[in-house]
C-alpha cells in the first residue's frame, strides 16, 4: 500500500501533467486557425472528440443527475465559455485570452450572491478589485488595436465565472461526468454554427490537430486531474494548475513567435496572484480547479 507522502507526490505529478497538457490549448487553437478552421468549428469538434474520449470514464462513474435544470444551465455556460475562449484565442494573443479567462474566480463574487446566496468577504472583494484594475491596464494599453479579441476574452472569463458558480449547484455530480456532459452539449450546440460557417467537416491536417486538441489537450487532462486531485488539497490543486496560463503563451511563442504585450504580463501577474491568494485562503479558486478548461 503506497504511503500518504507517495500518494501526494503522485497527485502532484498528475496535476502538473494535466496542467501542462491543458496549456497546449493556445498553440493548437492557433494552428487550427492557421489551417483555415473558424473558432466555432474548433470549439465544437474539440468538444465532440473529447466527449468520445471521456465516454468510457464517464459511464463508469455515472450516477443519476440530481439537478438536471442546473446541470443544463452549467452546460450552456460551458458552451459559451468554450466558444468565447477559442474565438478570443484566434483574434488576440494566446496570453490575452488565457489571462482574461483567469479572471473567472473574481467574477464568482459578483454572481454568487444572486445564484448561491453567498456573500463575498472583504479580502475576496479586494482580490476582485485587483483583477479589475489589471483588466483596465490590459484594455487601456491594447484596446485601440485589439478591442474585439480583448472584449471576447473578457466575456470568456465572465461566463466561466458564472459556470463556476453553477458548478456549486451540481457538486454531487462527478467532475468527469460533468465535463463529459459539457463536452457533449457544447459540441452538439456549436456544430450547426460550425457547419454553417465552414460548410464542411475537418479535412487533412485539421483532423490530426482536432484529435490532439480533443484528446491530448482537452479530454486526457481531466482524467489525470480527477485522479491526482484525490491526493492533494483543493488549494494546492489550484496553485499547481496555475502553471497553465504561464506555459500557454510560452508554447505559442516557441511555435509561432507570438510575444505577449507588456500590459498582459503585468496585468497577468496581478490576476494570477489574486487567484493564488484566494486559493490560499480556501475560497473562490477551489471550484475553478474542478472545472478548468
ABEGO torsion letter per residue (X at the ends): XBBAAAAAAAAAAAAAAAAAAAAAAAAAAAAAAAAGBBAAAAAAAAAAAAAAAAAAAAAAABBBBABAAAAAAAAAAAAAAAAAAAAAAAABBAAAAAAAAAAAAAAAAAAAAAAAGBBBBAAAAAAAAAAAAAAAAAAAAAAAAAAAAAAAAAAAAAAAAAAAAAAAAAAABBAAAAAAAAAAAAAAAAAAAAAAAAGBBBBEAAAAAAAAAAAAAAAAAAAAAAAAAAABBAAAAAAAAAAAAAAAAAAAAAAAGBBBBAAAAAAAAAAAAAAAAAAAAGBGAAAAAAABX
